[in-house]
Amino acid sequence: MKGTAGKAYFCPRCHSPAVSFTQLEGVSDSPASCSACHWRGGKKDLVVTAYQHDMGSEDEVLTRFVRDFRNLMGQPAIALPIAQWLNKWGFLPNDPSQQHKVLARYITAVAKGAITAVLQTREELEKDRVNVS
């Protein structure tokens, strides 16, 4: 399979991907830690798995993730009730020529908040998984 090469890093104790370490290439002896089980060690101690994917760089993957969710939030079945709710409570301007622009900003803000909540929840679920094991 052609594509972008990547590496996934996992905690050697609990196998969680919720690890932190320096992203600088060539630095293998930097400190590393796991937010799921609180393991601490070095980057060289992490379990590393190489993989290939066709979604581009890490920035492209993140951009696609955010764009997909923002597009979901912009669908009429979702955006229209949000627009009605915002309008009811006075958050949209009375000028119809400005409503779409302002609504787009609100939808973007809602999407950012939701994505942040999804990622935080995933991290919490990973911690729960490790603590139950």
C-alpha positions in Angstrom: 0.0 0.0 0.0 1.4 3.4 -1.0 0.9 6.4 1.1 2.3 8.3 4.0 4.5 6.4 6.5 3.7 6.9 10.1 4.6 5.6 13.5 2.2 4.9 16.3 3.6 5.0 19.9 2.1 3.0 22.8 2.8 2.8 26.5 4.9 -0.3 27.4 2.9 -0.8 30.6 -0.7 -0.5 29.5 -0.5 -0.3 25.7 -2.4 3.0 25.6 -1.7 5.4 22.8 -2.1 8.3 25.3 1.6 8.9 25.5 3.5 12.2 25.5 7.1 12.7 24.3 9.1 15.1 22.2 8.3 15.0 18.5 11.8 16.0 17.4 13.2 13.4 15.0 16.4 11.8 16.2 15.7 12.4 19.9 15.3 8.9 21.2 16.3 9.4 24.8 13.7 12.2 25.7 11.3 11.7 28.6 8.0 10.0 27.8 4.9 9.5 29.9 1.5 7.9 29.7 -1.6 9.9 30.8 -3.7 6.7 31.1 -1.6 4.7 33.6 0.9 7.4 34.7 3.9 5.4 33.5 7.1 7.5 33.0 10.2 6.5 31.1 12.0 7.4 27.9 10.8 7.7 24.3 13.1 4.7 23.5 11.0 2.6 25.9 7.7 3.1 24.0 6.3 0.4 21.8 6.4 1.6 18.2 4.4 0.3 15.3 5.0 1.6 11.8 2.1 1.9 9.4 1.1 3.4 6.0 -2.0 5.4 5.3 -3.4 7.4 2.4 -4.6 10.5 4.3 -1.5 12.7 3.9 0.5 14.4 6.6 -0.6 14.7 10.3 -1.8 18.2 9.5 -3.8 16.9 6.6 -5.4 14.2 8.7 -6.4 16.8 11.3 -7.7 19.2 8.6 -9.8 16.4 7.1 -11.2 15.4 10.5 -12.2 19.0 11.3 -13.6 19.6 7.8 -15.7 16.4 7.9 -17.2 17.4 11.2 -17.8 21.0 10.1 -19.5 19.7 7.0 -21.7 17.5 9.1 -22.6 20.4 11.3 -23.5 22.5 8.2 -26.1 20.0 6.9 -29.6 21.4 6.9 -30.9 18.8 9.3 -28.4 20.0 11.9 -27.7 23.6 11.0 -31.3 24.7 10.6 -32.4 23.8 14.2 -29.2 25.5 15.5 -30.0 28.6 13.4 -33.6 28.6 14.7 -32.4 28.3 18.3 -29.8 31.1 17.9 -32.3 33.3 16.2 -34.9 32.7 19.0 -32.4 33.8 21.6 -31.2 36.8 19.7 -27.8 35.6 18.6 -28.4 36.2 14.8 -28.5 39.7 13.3 -31.8 41.0 12.0 -30.1 41.8 8.6 -30.7 38.7 6.4 -27.6 39.5 4.4 -25.5 39.0 7.6 -27.3 36.0 9.0 -25.5 33.4 6.9 -22.0 34.8 7.7 -22.8 35.0 11.5 -24.4 31.5 11.5 -21.3 30.1 9.8 -19.1 31.5 12.6 -21.4 29.9 15.2 -21.4 26.6 13.4 -17.6 26.7 13.2 -17.4 27.5 17.0 -19.8 24.7 17.8 -17.8 22.3 15.7 -14.5 23.2 17.4 -16.1 22.8 20.8 -17.6 19.4 19.9 -14.3 18.2 18.4 -12.5 19.2 21.6 -15.1 17.4 23.7 -14.8 14.3 21.5 -11.0 14.2 21.8 -11.1 14.8 25.6 -13.7 12.1 26.0 -11.6 9.7 24.0 -8.7 10.4 26.3 -10.9 9.8 29.4 -12.2 6.6 27.9 -8.7 5.4 27.3 -7.8 6.2 31.0 -11.0 4.3 32.1 -10.0 1.3 29.9 -6.6 1.2 31.5 -7.9 1.6 35.0 -10.4 -1.2 34.6 -7.9 -3.6 33.1 
